[in-house]
Amino acid sequence: MILFGEVSLRRALREYVAHFRSERNHQGVGNRLLEPYPTVGSTDGPIQCRKRLGGMLNCYYREAA
């Protein structure tokens, strides 16, 4: 990843923090999410993929019905 200035660095950090807090499982808390989205755990509908940082971070989820 190549960052061009402070603006792109801040964007990359913001995307990583959003992924870290609400999309990534944490072993230290029993493989749970720290701040899950309200639709986490839904079993209906097709699986979607949210890509962050140009596809370096991926999150798979289901859309709310």
Helices and strands as residue ranges (DSSP letters): H 5-22, G 27-29, E 47-52, G 53-55, E 57-62
